[in-house]
Amino acid sequence: MKSERFENYIERIVREELNRFLEQDRSICRCNKCFQDIMTLTLNNLPPMYVASDVGHIMTMFNLTRDQVRAQVMVELIKAIEQVKNNPRH
């Protein structure tokens, strides 16, 4: 059996958006623990979108351009950032 590569496109979007937040808001801690906590809190509150084929990648990217998906990511990301800011583990 051939080893397949799976990718969660929601994780990619969350990472991109978190990096944008970190560039814009200096009050967000940039340590590895806080970054990981924000990522995991956000991802645990969003449905995964795993793909394993080129067609799946194309369809998922098309779906992720929709405003509703991006808005859902932003809402969960903001919640996670505030939670980690208020209760950092470092």
N, C-alpha and C positions, 0 to 999 in steps of 0.2 A: 504494500500500500504506500502510495506516494504521500509525503508530508505536505500538507496544505498550509497556506498562510492565511490567517484570519485577522481582520482588523475591525476595531470598533470605531466607526466614524464619529460617533458622539464624543469619544475621548479626544479625538483630533480637534474637534471644534472647541471643546471645553479648554483644552491646552492653549489654543490660539487666542481665545477670548481672555483667559486668565493672564496671558502674557501682555495683552493690550492693557488690561487693568493695571498690571504691575508697572508698565511704562508711564501711565497717566496718574496714578495715585501713589505717592510716596509713603502714605501712612500704612500701606499693606506690607507686612513683614515678608522679606524675600528669602528667609532661611528655608532649607530643604524640608524641615518638618512641617512648617506652615504651608508650603507649596503642596506637599503631599496630602495634608489634611484637607485643604480646600479642594483639591482634585477629587479625593475619595468621597468627601461629603457631597459634592456636586454630582459625581457619577452615580452614586448610590440612589439619588433621587430622580434620575432620568432613565428612560428605557434605552437599552443598548441597541445599536444598529450594526451588527456584524455583517461583514461581506467577505466572500472568498473567491470571487471571480471578477474578471474585467467588466462584465455586464453589471454585476452587482455594484461595483465601484461607481460606474457611470450612473446607474439608477439612484444610488444613495446620494451621490453628490447633487443630482438634480433635486432630490427631495430635501436635502439640507439647505438649499438656497431659499426655501420657503421661509417667510417671515415668522410663521408660527413656531417652527422648530427652533430657530435662532432665539426667539423671544423666550421660549421655555428654558433654553440653556442659560440665557442671561439672568432670568429670575432665580434659578437654582444657584447659579454662580454668586450672585449678590448675597443671597442668604448664607451661603457657605463662607464667604469672605467675612461677613459681619460676625458669624459665629466664631470663627477662628480669631478674629481681631479681639473679641470680647473674652475668649478663653484660650489663649495660646498655650501650647504644651512645652515650650522651650524655657 
